[in-house]
């Protein structure tokens, strides 16, 4: 096998590896974007739950304080 043939073969392999790396990069980017969307959704749910919890706690404390004040 001549040097030119070997070089052509090596170049072909390098192109294949480069394409595979690009495919992996695209796949990882797509997965990271999906995970980012899911994390954003979870953060939104946590904030909503926190707001509801605080609202319920404030309502509960106001009710208890009013009950104590009215009864006393």
CHARMM-style PDB file with segment names, atoms N, HN, CA, C and O in Angstrom:
ATOM      1  N   UNK     1       0.858  -1.171   0.000  1.00  0.00      PROA
ATOM      2  CA  UNK     1       0.000   0.000   0.000  1.00  0.00      PROA
ATOM      3  C   UNK     1       0.907   1.238   0.000  1.00  0.00      PROA
ATOM      4  O   UNK     1       1.857   1.330   0.777  1.00  0.00      PROA
ATOM      5  N   UNK     2       0.595   2.165  -0.872  1.00  0.00      PROA
ATOM      6  HN  UNK     2      -0.177   2.090  -1.503  1.00  0.00      PROA
ATOM      7  CA  UNK     2       1.442   3.359  -0.998  1.00  0.00      PROA
ATOM      8  C   UNK     2       1.112   4.373   0.097  1.00  0.00      PROA
ATOM      9  O   UNK     2       0.101   4.267   0.791  1.00  0.00      PROA
ATOM     10  N   UNK     3       1.982   5.336   0.223  1.00  0.00      PROA
ATOM     11  HN  UNK     3       2.803   5.422  -0.341  1.00  0.00      PROA
ATOM     12  CA  UNK     3       1.797   6.390   1.224  1.00  0.00      PROA
ATOM     13  C   UNK     3       0.538   7.202   0.947  1.00  0.00      PROA
ATOM     14  O   UNK     3      -0.173   7.581   1.878  1.00  0.00      PROA
ATOM     15  N   UNK     4       0.261   7.469  -0.314  1.00  0.00      PROA
ATOM     16  HN  UNK     4       0.839   7.161  -1.071  1.00  0.00      PROA
ATOM     17  CA  UNK     4      -0.941   8.236  -0.677  1.00  0.00      PROA
ATOM     18  C   UNK     4      -2.213   7.483  -0.278  1.00  0.00      PROA
ATOM     19  O   UNK     4      -3.173   8.075   0.215  1.00  0.00      PROA
ATOM     20  N   UNK     5      -2.199   6.185  -0.499  1.00  0.00      PROA
ATOM     21  HN  UNK     5      -1.419   5.704  -0.900  1.00  0.00      PROA
ATOM     22  CA  UNK     5      -3.356   5.371  -0.125  1.00  0.00      PROA
ATOM     23  C   UNK     5      -3.555   5.376   1.387  1.00  0.00      PROA
ATOM     24  O   UNK     5      -4.678   5.484   1.879  1.00  0.00      PROA
ATOM     25  N   UNK     6      -2.466   5.259   2.100  1.00  0.00      PROA
ATOM     26  HN  UNK     6      -1.554   5.172   1.700  1.00  0.00      PROA
ATOM     27  CA  UNK     6      -2.540   5.289   3.561  1.00  0.00      PROA
ATOM     28  C   UNK     6      -3.062   6.633   4.062  1.00  0.00      PROA
ATOM     29  O   UNK     6      -3.902   6.690   4.959  1.00  0.00      PROA
ATOM     30  N   UNK     7      -2.556   7.708   3.474  1.00  0.00      PROA
ATOM     31  HN  UNK     7      -1.873   7.662   2.745  1.00  0.00      PROA
ATOM     32  CA  UNK     7      -3.012   9.044   3.869  1.00  0.00      PROA
ATOM     33  C   UNK     7      -4.501   9.226   3.581  1.00  0.00      PROA
ATOM     34  O   UNK     7      -5.232   9.793   4.394  1.00  0.00      PROA
ATOM     35  N   UNK     8      -4.945   8.743   2.422  1.00  0.00      PROA
ATOM     36  HN  UNK     8      -4.351   8.283   1.762  1.00  0.00      PROA
ATOM     37  CA  UNK     8      -6.363   8.847   2.070  1.00  0.00      PROA
ATOM     38  C   UNK     8      -7.206   8.051   3.064  1.00  0.00      PROA
ATOM     39  O   UNK     8      -8.282   8.488   3.472  1.00  0.00      PROA
ATOM     40  N   UNK     9      -6.711   6.898   3.440  1.00  0.00      PROA
ATOM     41  HN  UNK     9      -5.837   6.543   3.108  1.00  0.00      PROA
ATOM     42  CA  UNK     9      -7.426   6.058   4.411  1.00  0.00      PROA
ATOM     43  C   UNK     9      -7.507   6.747   5.776  1.00  0.00      PROA
ATOM     44  O   UNK     9      -8.559   6.739   6.415  1.00  0.00      PROA
ATOM     45  N   UNK    10      -6.398   7.343   6.219  1.00  0.00      PROA
ATOM     46  HN  UNK    10      -5.543   7.350   5.699  1.00  0.00      PROA
ATOM     47  CA  UNK    10      -6.372   8.055   7.496  1.00  0.00      PROA
ATOM     48  C   UNK    10      -7.311   9.258   7.452  1.00  0.00      PROA
ATOM     49  O   UNK    10      -8.037   9.520   8.411  1.00  0.00      PROA
ATOM     50  N   UNK    11      -7.292   9.985   6.335  1.00  0.00      PROA
ATOM     51  HN  UNK    11      -6.702   9.772   5.557  1.00  0.00      PROA
ATOM     52  CA  UNK    11      -8.188  11.139   6.200  1.00  0.00      PROA
ATOM     53  C   UNK    11      -9.649  10.702   6.247  1.00  0.00      PROA
ATOM     54  O   UNK    11     -10.483  11.375   6.853  1.00  0.00      PROA
ATOM     55  N   UNK    12      -9.953   9.589   5.613  1.00  0.00      PROA
ATOM     56  HN  UNK    12      -9.276   9.043   5.120  1.00  0.00      PROA
ATOM     57  CA  UNK    12     -11.325   9.072   5.649  1.00  0.00      PROA
ATOM     58  C   UNK    12     -11.752   8.728   7.066  1.00  0.00      PROA
ATOM     59  O   UNK    12     -12.866   9.044   7.485  1.00  0.00      PROA
ATOM     60  N   UNK    13     -10.860   8.080   7.794  1.00  0.00      PROA
ATOM     61  HN  UNK    13      -9.956   7.823   7.453  1.00  0.00      PROA
ATOM     62  CA  UNK    13     -11.159   7.740   9.189  1.00  0.00      PROA
ATOM     63  C   UNK    13     -11.372   8.995  10.029  1.00  0.00      PROA
ATOM     64  O   UNK    13     -12.291   9.059  10.845  1.00  0.00      PROA
ATOM     65  N   UNK    14     -10.515   9.991   9.822  1.00  0.00      PROA
ATOM     66  HN  UNK    14      -9.768   9.939   9.159  1.00  0.00      PROA
ATOM     67  CA  UNK    14     -10.642  11.241  10.581  1.00  0.00      PROA
ATOM     68  C   UNK    14     -11.974  11.930  10.296  1.00  0.00      PROA
ATOM     69  O   UNK    14     -12.589  12.497  11.198  1.00  0.00      PROA
ATOM     70  N   UNK    15     -12.416  11.879   9.039  1.00  0.00      PROA
ATOM     71  HN  UNK    15     -11.916  11.418   8.306  1.00  0.00      PROA
ATOM     72  CA  UNK    15     -13.721  12.461   8.702  1.00  0.00      PROA
ATOM     73  C   UNK    15     -14.845  11.703   9.401  1.00  0.00      PROA
ATOM     74  O   UNK    15     -15.795  12.315   9.889  1.00  0.00      PROA
ATOM     75  N   UNK    16     -14.745  10.381   9.454  1.00  0.00      PROA
ATOM     76  HN  UNK    16     -13.973   9.883   9.058  1.00  0.00      PROA
ATOM     77  CA  UNK    16     -15.751   9.580  10.157  1.00  0.00      PROA
ATOM     78  C   UNK    16     -15.783   9.935  11.644  1.00  0.00      PROA
ATOM     79  O   UNK    16     -16.852  10.111  12.227  1.00  0.00      PROA
ATOM     80  N   UNK    17     -14.617  10.035  12.239  1.00  0.00      PROA
ATOM     81  HN  UNK    17     -13.748   9.891  11.766  1.00  0.00      PROA
ATOM     82  CA  UNK    17     -14.538  10.370  13.670  1.00  0.00      PROA
ATOM     83  C   UNK    17     -15.100  11.761  13.912  1.00  0.00      PROA
ATOM     84  O   UNK    17     -15.830  11.984  14.877  1.00  0.00      PROA
ATOM     85  N   UNK    18     -14.759  12.694  13.036  1.00  0.00      PROA
ATOM     86  HN  UNK    18     -14.166  12.514  12.251  1.00  0.00      PROA
ATOM     87  CA  UNK    18     -15.268  14.063  13.173  1.00  0.00      PROA
ATOM     88  C   UNK    18     -16.793  14.082  13.084  1.00  0.00      PROA
ATOM     89  O   UNK    18     -17.454  14.795  13.839  1.00  0.00      PROA
ATOM     90  N   UNK    19     -17.350  13.295  12.156  1.00  0.00      PROA
ATOM     91  HN  UNK    19     -16.813  12.716  11.542  1.00  0.00      PROA
ATOM     92  CA  UNK    19     -18.811  13.238  12.016  1.00  0.00      PROA
ATOM     93  C   UNK    19     -19.436  12.630  13.272  1.00  0.00      PROA
ATOM     94  O   UNK    19     -20.455  13.124  13.753  1.00  0.00      PROA
ATOM     95  N   UNK    20     -18.850  11.590  13.794  1.00  0.00      PROA
ATOM     96  HN  UNK    20     -18.022  11.188  13.403  1.00  0.00      PROA
ATOM     97  CA  UNK    20     -19.373  10.968  15.015  1.00  0.00      PROA
ATOM     98  C   UNK    20     -19.328  11.928  16.194  1.00  0.00      PROA
ATOM     99  O   UNK    20     -20.267  11.991  16.989  1.00  0.00      PROA
ATOM    100  N   UNK    21     -18.240  12.671  16.305  1.00  0.00      PROA
ATOM    101  HN  UNK    21     -17.478  12.620  15.660  1.00  0.00      PROA
ATOM    102  CA  UNK    21     -18.130  13.651  17.390  1.00  0.00      PROA
ATOM    103  C   UNK    21     -19.203  14.728  17.237  1.00  0.00      PROA
ATOM    104  O   UNK    21     -19.826  15.128  18.221  1.00  0.00      PROA
ATOM    105  N   UNK    22     -19.422  15.197  16.009  1.00  0.00      PROA
ATOM    106  HN  UNK    22     -18.916  14.872  15.210  1.00  0.00      PROA
ATOM    107  CA  UNK    22     -20.474  16.194  15.771  1.00  0.00      PROA
ATOM    108  C   UNK    22     -21.851  15.647  16.135  1.00  0.00      PROA
ATOM    109  O   UNK    22     -22.669  16.345  16.735  1.00  0.00      PROA
ATOM    110  N   UNK    23     -22.098  14.381  15.762  1.00  0.00      PROA
ATOM    111  HN  UNK    23     -21.433  13.814  15.275  1.00  0.00      PROA
ATOM    112  CA  UNK    23     -23.375  13.754  16.111  1.00  0.00      PROA
ATOM    113  C   UNK    23     -23.545  13.657  17.625  1.00  0.00      PROA
ATOM    114  O   UNK    23     -24.625  13.929  18.151  1.00  0.00      PROA
ATOM    115  N   UNK    24     -22.484  13.272  18.319  1.00  0.00      PROA
ATOM    116  HN  UNK    24     -21.607  13.052  17.892  1.00  0.00      PROA
ATOM    117  CA  UNK    24     -22.540  13.189  19.783  1.00  0.00      PROA
ATOM    118  C   UNK    24     -22.792  14.560  20.399  1.00  0.00      PROA
ATOM    119  O   UNK    24     -23.589  14.695  21.327  1.00  0.00      PROA
ATOM    120  N   UNK    25     -22.109  15.573  19.876  1.00  0.00      PROA
ATOM    121  HN  UNK    25     -21.462  15.462  19.121  1.00  0.00      PROA
ATOM    122  CA  UNK    25     -22.284  16.928  20.380  1.00  0.00      PROA
ATOM    123  C   UNK    25     -23.742  17.381  20.192  1.00  0.00      PROA
ATOM    124  O   UNK    25     -24.341  17.955  21.101  1.00  0.00      PROA
ATOM    125  N   UNK    26     -24.297  17.117  19.013  1.00  0.00      PROA
ATOM    126  HN  UNK    26     -23.811  16.650  18.275  1.00  0.00      PROA
ATOM    127  CA  UNK    26     -25.691  17.495  18.754  1.00  0.00      PROA
ATOM    128  C   UNK    26     -26.654  16.746  19.669  1.00  0.00      PROA
ATOM    129  O   UNK    26     -27.616  17.320  20.179  1.00  0.00      PROA
ATOM    130  N   UNK    27     -26.385  15.464  19.869  1.00  0.00      PROA
ATOM    131  HN  UNK    27     -25.604  14.998  19.455  1.00  0.00      PROA
ATOM    132  CA  UNK    27     -27.239  14.667  20.747  1.00  0.00      PROA
ATOM    133  C   UNK    27     -27.177  15.173  22.182  1.00  0.00      PROA
ATOM    134  O   UNK    27     -28.207  15.303  22.843  1.00  0.00      PROA
ATOM    135  N   UNK    28     -25.977  15.458  22.661  1.00  0.00      PROA
ATOM    136  HN  UNK    28     -25.140  15.352  22.123  1.00  0.00      PROA
ATOM    137  CA  UNK    28     -25.825  15.976  24.019  1.00  0.00      PROA
ATOM    138  C   UNK    28     -26.490  17.338  24.178  1.00  0.00      PROA
ATOM    139  O   UNK    28     -27.130  17.607  25.195  1.00  0.00      PROA
ATOM    140  N   UNK    29     -26.342  18.184  23.186  1.00  0.00      PROA
ATOM    141  HN  UNK    29     -25.822  17.965  22.360  1.00  0.00      PROA
ATOM    142  CA  UNK    29     -26.979  19.507  23.230  1.00  0.00      PROA
ATOM    143  C   UNK    29     -28.495  19.356  23.303  1.00  0.00      PROA
ATOM    144  O   UNK    29     -29.160  20.052  24.070  1.00  0.00      PROA
ATOM    145  N   UNK    30     -29.032  18.445  22.503  1.00  0.00      PROA
ATOM    146  HN  UNK    30     -28.492  17.880  21.880  1.00  0.00      PROA
ATOM    147  CA  UNK    30     -30.488  18.208  22.510  1.00  0.00      PROA
ATOM    148  C   UNK    30     -30.939  17.696  23.878  1.00  0.00      PROA
ATOM    149  O   UNK    30     -31.958  18.144  24.405  1.00  0.00      PROA
ATOM    150  N   UNK    31     -30.194  16.772  24.445  1.00  0.00      PROA
ATOM    151  HN  UNK    31     -29.366  16.408  24.017  1.00  0.00      PROA
ATOM    152  CA  UNK    31     -30.560  16.229  25.761  1.00  0.00      PROA
ATOM    153  C   UNK    31     -30.449  17.283  26.848  1.00  0.00      PROA
ATOM    154  O   UNK    31     -31.297  17.352  27.738  1.00  0.00      PROA
ATOM    155  N   UNK    32     -29.408  18.103  26.781  1.00  0.00      PROA
ATOM    156  HN  UNK    32     -28.719  18.047  26.058  1.00  0.00      PROA
ATOM    157  CA  UNK    32     -29.241  19.157  27.784  1.00  0.00      PROA
ATOM    158  C   UNK    32     -30.379  20.158  27.682  1.00  0.00      PROA
ATOM    159  O   UNK    32     -30.885  20.627  28.701  1.00  0.00      PROA
ATOM    160  N   UNK    33     -30.788  20.491  26.464  1.00  0.00      PROA
ATOM    161  HN  UNK    33     -30.377  20.111  25.635  1.00  0.00      PROA
ATOM    162  CA  UNK    33     -31.914  21.409  26.293  1.00  0.00      PROA
ATOM    163  C   UNK    33     -33.186  20.813  26.895  1.00  0.00      PROA
ATOM    164  O   UNK    33     -33.963  21.519  27.538  1.00  0.00      PROA
ATOM    165  N   UNK    34     -33.393  19.519  26.687  1.00  0.00      PROA
ATOM    166  HN  UNK    34     -32.762  18.945  26.165  1.00  0.00      PROA
ATOM    167  CA  UNK    34     -34.563  18.855  27.267  1.00  0.00      PROA
ATOM    168  C   UNK    34     -34.517  18.869  28.785  1.00  0.00      PROA
ATOM    169  O   UNK    34     -35.528  19.118  29.443  1.00  0.00      PROA
ATOM    170  N   UNK    35     -33.342  18.601  29.338  1.00  0.00      PROA
ATOM    171  HN  UNK    35     -32.521  18.399  28.804  1.00  0.00      PROA
ATOM    172  CA  UNK    35     -33.201  18.632  30.800  1.00  0.00      PROA
ATOM    173  C   UNK    35     -33.417  20.038  31.348  1.00  0.00      PROA
ATOM    174  O   UNK    35     -34.027  20.210  32.403  1.00  0.00      PROA
ATOM    175  N   UNK    36     -32.921  21.036  30.639  1.00  0.00      PROA
ATOM    176  HN  UNK    36     -32.425  20.897  29.781  1.00  0.00      PROA
ATOM    177  CA  UNK    36     -33.104  22.418  31.061  1.00  0.00      PROA
ATOM    178  C   UNK    36     -34.588  22.767  31.100  1.00  0.00      PROA
ATOM    179  O   UNK    36     -35.051  23.420  32.035  1.00  0.00      PROA
ATOM    180  N   UNK    37     -35.329  22.333  30.088  1.00  0.00      PROA
ATOM    181  HN  UNK    37     -34.953  21.802  29.329  1.00  0.00      PROA
ATOM    182  CA  UNK    37     -36.775  22.577  30.070  1.00  0.00      PROA
ATOM    183  C   UNK    37     -37.462  21.903  31.254  1.00  0.00      PROA
ATOM    184  O   UNK    37     -38.340  22.490  31.885  1.00  0.00      PROA
ATOM    185  N   UNK    38     -37.059  20.669  31.552  1.00  0.00      PROA
ATOM    186  HN  UNK    38     -36.346  20.192  31.039  1.00  0.00      PROA
ATOM    187  CA  UNK    38     -37.666  19.954  32.682  1.00  0.00      PROA
ATOM    188  C   UNK    38     -37.333  20.621  34.009  1.00  0.00      PROA
ATOM    189  O   UNK    38     -38.190  20.709  34.888  1.00  0.00      PROA
ATOM    190  N   UNK    39     -36.098  21.091  34.163  1.00  0.00      PROA
ATOM    191  HN  UNK    39     -35.402  21.019  33.449  1.00  0.00      PROA
ATOM    192  CA  UNK    39     -35.703  21.777  35.396  1.00  0.00      PROA
ATOM    193  C   UNK    39     -36.482  23.068  35.549  1.00  0.00      PROA
ATOM    194  O   UNK    39     -36.934  23.394  36.647  1.00  0.00      PROA
ATOM    195  N   UNK    40     -36.647  23.809  34.455  1.00  0.00      PROA
ATOM    196  HN  UNK    40     -36.280  23.544  33.563  1.00  0.00      PROA
ATOM    197  CA  UNK    40     -37.432  25.043  34.515  1.00  0.00      PROA
ATOM    198  C   UNK    40     -38.868  24.752  34.936  1.00  0.00      PROA
ATOM    199  O   UNK    40     -39.453  25.500  35.719  1.00  0.00      PROA
ATOM    200  N   UNK    41     -39.430  23.674  34.422  1.00  0.00      PROA
ATOM    201  HN  UNK    41     -38.955  23.066  33.786  1.00  0.00      PROA
ATOM    202  CA  UNK    41     -40.791  23.284  34.794  1.00  0.00      PROA
ATOM    203  C   UNK    41     -40.877  22.931  36.271  1.00  0.00      PROA
ATOM    204  O   UNK    41     -41.816  23.330  36.958  1.00  0.00      PROA
ATOM    205  N   UNK    42     -39.891  22.178  36.757  1.00  0.00      PROA
ATOM    206  HN  UNK    42     -39.128  21.854  36.198  1.00  0.00      PROA
ATOM    207  CA  UNK    42     -39.875  21.816  38.177  1.00  0.00      PROA
ATOM    208  C   UNK    42     -39.712  23.039  39.063  1.00  0.00      PROA
ATOM    209  O   UNK    42     -40.344  23.124  40.116  1.00  0.00      PROA
ATOM    210  N   UNK    43     -38.877  23.988  38.657  1.00  0.00      PROA
ATOM    211  HN  UNK    43     -38.364  23.918  37.802  1.00  0.00      PROA
ATOM    212  CA  UNK    43     -38.706  25.212  39.433  1.00  0.00      PROA
ATOM    213  C   UNK    43     -40.016  25.979  39.515  1.00  0.00      PROA
ATOM    214  O   UNK    43     -40.363  26.521  40.564  1.00  0.00      PROA
ATOM    215  N   UNK    44     -40.736  26.022  38.413  1.00  0.00      PROA
ATOM    216  HN  UNK    44     -40.455  25.582  37.560  1.00  0.00      PROA
ATOM    217  CA  UNK    44     -42.024  26.703  38.395  1.00  0.00      PROA
ATOM    218  C   UNK    44     -43.002  26.033  39.359  1.00  0.00      PROA
ATOM    219  O   UNK    44     -43.730  26.714  40.082  1.00  0.00      PROA
ATOM    220  N   UNK    45     -43.017  24.705  39.370  1.00  0.00      PROA
ATOM    221  HN  UNK    45     -42.425  24.152  38.783  1.00  0.00      PROA
ATOM    222  CA  UNK    45     -43.901  23.978  40.279  1.00  0.00      PROA
ATOM    223  C   UNK    45     -43.511  24.215  41.738  1.00  0.00      PROA
ATOM    224  O   UNK    45     -44.383  24.369  42.593  1.00  0.00      PROA
ATOM    225  N   UNK    46     -42.218  24.246  42.025  1.00  0.00      PROA
ATOM    226  HN  UNK    46     -41.510  24.121  41.331  1.00  0.00      PROA
ATOM    227  CA  UNK    46     -41.756  24.482  43.392  1.00  0.00      PROA
ATOM    228  C   UNK    46     -42.162  25.876  43.852  1.00  0.00      PROA
ATOM    229  O   UNK    46     -42.620  26.047  44.982  1.00  0.00      PROA
ATOM    230  N   UNK    47     -42.000  26.861  42.997  1.00  0.00      PROA
ATOM    231  HN  UNK    47     -41.628  26.722  42.079  1.00  0.00      PROA
ATOM    232  CA  UNK    47     -42.381  28.233  43.361  1.00  0.00      PROA
ATOM    233  C   UNK    47     -43.885  28.325  43.621  1.00  0.00      PROA
ATOM    234  O   UNK    47     -44.330  28.987  44.559  1.00  0.00      PROA
ATOM    235  N   UNK    48     -44.653  27.651  42.773  1.00  0.00      PROA
ATOM    236  HN  UNK    48     -44.292  27.114  42.011  1.00  0.00      PROA
ATOM    237  CA  UNK    48     -46.104  27.664  42.956  1.00  0.00      PROA
ATOM    238  C   UNK    48     -46.493  26.990  44.268  1.00  0.00      PROA
ATOM    239  O   UNK    48     -47.336  27.498  45.007  1.00  0.00      PROA
ATOM    240  N   UNK    49     -45.878  25.847  44.553  1.00  0.00      PROA
ATOM    241  HN  UNK    49     -45.193  25.434  43.953  1.00  0.00      PROA
ATOM    242  CA  UNK    49     -46.179  25.131  45.798  1.00  0.00      PROA
ATOM    243  C   UNK    49     -45.768  25.958  47.011  1.00  0.00      PROA
ATOM    244  O   UNK    49     -46.476  25.988  48.017  1.00  0.00      PROA
ATOM    245  N   UNK    50     -44.623  26.627  46.911  1.00  0.00      PROA
ATOM    246  HN  UNK    50     -44.048  26.603  46.094  1.00  0.00      PROA
ATOM    247  CA  UNK    50     -44.158  27.468  48.012  1.00  0.00      PROA
ATOM    248  C   UNK    50     -45.143  28.608  48.271  1.00  0.00      PROA
ATOM    249  O   UNK    50     -45.462  28.917  49.419  1.00  0.00      PROA
ATOM    250  N   UNK    51     -45.611  29.219  47.208  1.00  0.00      PROA
ATOM    251  HN  UNK    51     -45.352  28.969  46.275  1.00  0.00      PROA
ATOM    252  CA  UNK    51     -46.572  30.314  47.374  1.00  0.00      PROA
ATOM    253  C   UNK    51     -47.864  29.828  48.022  1.00  0.00      PROA
ATOM    254  O   UNK    51     -48.409  30.501  48.896  1.00  0.00      PROA
ATOM    255  N   UNK    52     -48.355  28.673  47.604  1.00  0.00      PROA
ATOM    256  HN  UNK    52     -47.912  28.126  46.893  1.00  0.00      PROA
ATOM    257  CA  UNK    52     -49.567  28.115  48.199  1.00  0.00      PROA
ATOM    258  C   UNK    52     -49.340  27.793  49.683  1.00  0.00      PROA
ATOM    259  O   UNK    52     -50.196  28.071  50.522  1.00  0.00      PROA
ATOM    260  N   UNK    53     -48.199  27.215  49.989  1.00  0.00      PROA
ATOM    261  HN  UNK    53     -47.503  26.989  49.307  1.00  0.00      PROA
ATOM    262  CA  UNK    53     -47.891  26.862  51.377  1.00  0.00      PROA
ATOM    263  C   UNK    53     -47.828  28.106  52.253  1.00  0.00      PROA
ATOM    264  O   UNK    53     -48.386  28.119  53.350  1.00  0.00      PROA
ATOM    265  N   UNK    54     -47.162  29.142  51.786  1.00  0.00      PROA
ATOM    266  HN  UNK    54     -46.708  29.132  50.894  1.00  0.00      PROA
ATOM    267  CA  UNK    54     -47.080  30.386  52.559  1.00  0.00      PROA
ATOM    268  C   UNK    54     -48.464  30.985  52.737  1.00  0.00      PROA
ATOM    269  O   UNK    54     -48.807  31.452  53.823  1.00  0.00      PROA
ATOM    270  N   UNK    55     -49.256  30.974  51.682  1.00  0.00      PROA
ATOM    271  HN  UNK    55     -48.977  30.595  50.799  1.00  0.00      PROA
ATOM    272  CA  UNK    55     -50.622  31.501  51.774  1.00  0.00      PROA
ATOM    273  C   UNK    55     -51.465  30.753  52.798  1.00  0.00      PROA
ATOM    274  O   UNK    55     -52.198  31.363  53.577  1.00  0.00      PROA
ATOM    275  N   UNK    56     -51.357  29.443  52.791  1.00  0.00      PROA
ATOM    276  HN  UNK    56     -50.762  28.947  52.158  1.00  0.00      PROA
ATOM    277  CA  UNK    56     -52.116  28.635  53.750  1.00  0.00      PROA
ATOM    278  C   UNK    56     -51.633  28.865  55.183  1.00  0.00      PROA
ATOM    279  O   UNK    56     -52.441  28.939  56.109  1.00  0.00      PROA
ATOM    280  N   UNK    57     -50.315  28.978  55.362  1.00  0.00      PROA
ATOM    281  HN  UNK    57     -49.659  28.918  54.610  1.00  0.00      PROA
ATOM    282  CA  UNK    57     -49.781  29.222  56.701  1.00  0.00      PROA
ATOM    283  C   UNK    57     -50.235  30.583  57.241  1.00  0.00      PROA
ATOM    284  O   UNK    57     -50.630  30.689  58.402  1.00  0.00      PROA
ATOM    285  N   UNK    58     -50.180  31.602  56.415  1.00  0.00      PROA
ATOM    286  HN  UNK    58     -49.859  31.515  55.472  1.00  0.00      PROA
ATOM    287  CA  UNK    58     -50.626  32.934  56.845  1.00  0.00      PROA
ATOM    288  C   UNK    58     -52.103  32.904  57.203  1.00  0.00      PROA
ATOM    289  O   UNK    58     -52.514  33.455  58.224  1.00  0.00      PROA
ATOM    290  N   UNK    59     -52.893  32.263  56.362  1.00  0.00      PROA
ATOM    291  HN  UNK    59     -52.559  31.815  55.533  1.00  0.00      PROA
ATOM    292  CA  UNK    59     -54.331  32.154  56.633  1.00  0.00      PROA
ATOM    293  C   UNK    59     -54.587  31.413  57.944  1.00  0.00      PROA
ATOM    294  O   UNK    59     -55.438  31.819  58.736  1.00  0.00      PROA
ATOM    295  N   UNK    60     -53.855  30.337  58.170  1.00  0.00      PROA
ATOM    296  HN  UNK    60     -53.163  30.007  57.527  1.00  0.00      PROA
ATOM    297  CA  UNK    60     -54.017  29.557  59.390  1.00  0.00      PROA
ATOM    298  C   UNK    60     -53.666  30.402  60.620  1.00  0.00      PROA
ATOM    299  O   UNK    60     -54.414  30.412  61.598  1.00  0.00      PROA
ATOM    300  N   UNK    61     -52.549  31.100  60.573  1.00  0.00      PROA
ATOM    301  HN  UNK    61     -51.942  31.092  59.778  1.00  0.00      PROA
ATOM    302  CA  UNK    61     -52.125  31.912  61.722  1.00  0.00      PROA
ATOM    303  C   UNK    61     -53.101  33.059  61.986  1.00  0.00      PROA
ATOM    304  O   UNK    61     -53.416  33.360  63.138  1.00  0.00      PROA
ATOM    305  N   UNK    62     -53.571  33.691  60.925  1.00  0.00      PROA
ATOM    306  HN  UNK    62     -53.315  33.447  59.989  1.00  0.00      PROA
ATOM    307  CA  UNK    62     -54.557  34.774  61.102  1.00  0.00      PROA
ATOM    308  C   UNK    62     -55.826  34.221  61.730  1.00  0.00      PROA
ATOM    309  O   UNK    62     -56.397  34.852  62.620  1.00  0.00      PROA
ATOM    310  N   UNK    63     -56.273  33.064  61.288  1.00  0.00      PROA
ATOM    311  HN  UNK    63     -55.810  32.552  60.565  1.00  0.00      PROA
ATOM    312  CA  UNK    63     -57.472  32.443  61.849  1.00  0.00      PROA
ATOM    313  C   UNK    63     -57.279  32.117  63.328  1.00  0.00      PROA
ATOM    314  O   UNK    63     -58.165  32.371  64.144  1.00  0.00      PROA
ATOM    315  N   UNK    64     -56.127  31.556  63.670  1.00  0.00      PROA
ATOM    316  HN  UNK    64     -55.407  31.350  63.007  1.00  0.00      PROA
ATOM    317  CA  UNK    64     -55.847  31.207  65.071  1.00  0.00      PROA
ATOM    318  C   UNK    64     -55.786  32.462  65.931  1.00  0.00      PROA
ATOM    319  O   UNK    64     -56.357  32.495  67.022  1.00  0.00      PROA
ATOM    320  N   UNK    65     -55.101  33.490  65.450  1.00  0.00      PROA
ATOM    321  HN  UNK    65     -54.637  33.463  64.564  1.00  0.00      PROA
ATOM    322  CA  UNK    65     -54.993  34.730  66.221  1.00  0.00      PROA
ATOM    323  C   UNK    65     -56.366  35.372  66.387  1.00  0.00      PROA
ATOM    324  O   UNK    65     -56.687  35.846  67.477  1.00  0.00      PROA
ATOM    325  N   UNK    66     -57.179  35.399  65.343  1.00  0.00      PROA
ATOM    326  HN  UNK    66     -56.918  35.014  64.458  1.00  0.00      PROA
ATOM    327  CA  UNK    66     -58.528  35.961  65.453  1.00  0.00      PROA
ATOM    328  C   UNK    66     -59.385  35.152  66.421  1.00  0.00      PROA
ATOM    329  O   UNK    66     -60.150  35.722  67.199  1.00  0.00      PROA
ATOM    330  N   UNK    67     -59.264  33.855  66.378  1.00  0.00      PROA
ATOM    331  HN  UNK    67     -58.643  33.392  65.746  1.00  0.00      PROA
ATOM    332  CA  UNK    67     -60.043  32.996  67.306  1.00  0.00      PROA
ATOM    333  C   UNK    67     -59.645  33.286  68.748  1.00  0.00      PROA
ATOM    334  O   UNK    67     -60.503  33.356  69.628  1.00  0.00      PROA
ATOM    335  N   UNK    68     -58.341  33.457  68.995  1.00  0.00      PROA
ATOM    336  HN  UNK    68     -57.644  33.400  68.281  1.00  0.00      PROA
ATOM    337  CA  UNK    68     -57.870  33.757  70.345  1.00  0.00      PROA
ATOM    338  C   UNK    68     -58.370  35.121  70.792  1.00  0.00      PROA
ATOM    339  O   UNK    68     -58.818  35.278  71.928  1.00  0.00      PROA
ATOM    340  N   UNK    69     -58.297  36.122  69.893  1.00  0.00      PROA
ATOM    341  HN  UNK    69     -57.933  35.994  68.970  1.00  0.00      PROA
ATOM    342  CA  UNK    69     -58.716  37.466  70.247  1.00  0.00      PROA
ATOM    343  C   UNK    69     -60.230  37.556  70.482  1.00  0.00      PROA
ATOM    344  O   UNK    69     -60.668  38.246  71.402  1.00  0.00      PROA
ATOM    345  N   UNK    70     -61.013  36.881  69.677  1.00  0.00      PROA
ATOM    346  HN  UNK    70     -60.657  36.321  68.930  1.00  0.00      PROA
ATOM    347  CA  UNK    70     -62.468  36.920  69.823  1.00  0.00      PROA
ATOM    348  C   UNK    70     -62.902  36.174  71.078  1.00  0.00      PROA
ATOM    349  O   UNK    70     -63.811  36.620  71.777  1.00  0.00      PROA
ATOM    350  N   UNK    71     -62.268  35.053  71.370  1.00  0.00      PROA
ATOM    351  HN  UNK    71     -61.529  34.690  70.802  1.00  0.00      PROA
ATOM    352  CA  UNK    71     -62.635  34.242  72.521  1.00  0.00      PROA
ATOM    353  C   UNK    71     -62.184  34.920  73.841  1.00  0.00      PROA
ATOM    354  O   UNK    71     -62.847  34.803  74.871  1.00  0.00      PROA
ATOM    355  N   UNK    72     -61.048  35.624  73.777  1.00  0.00      PROA
ATOM    356  HN  UNK    72     -60.509  35.719  72.940  1.00  0.00      PROA
ATOM    357  CA  UNK    72     -60.491  36.212  74.995  1.00  0.00      PROA
ATOM    358  C   UNK    72     -61.123  37.507  75.299  1.00  0.00      PROA
ATOM    359  OT1 UNK    72     -60.776  38.146  76.292  1.00  0.00      PROA
TER     360      UNK     72
END
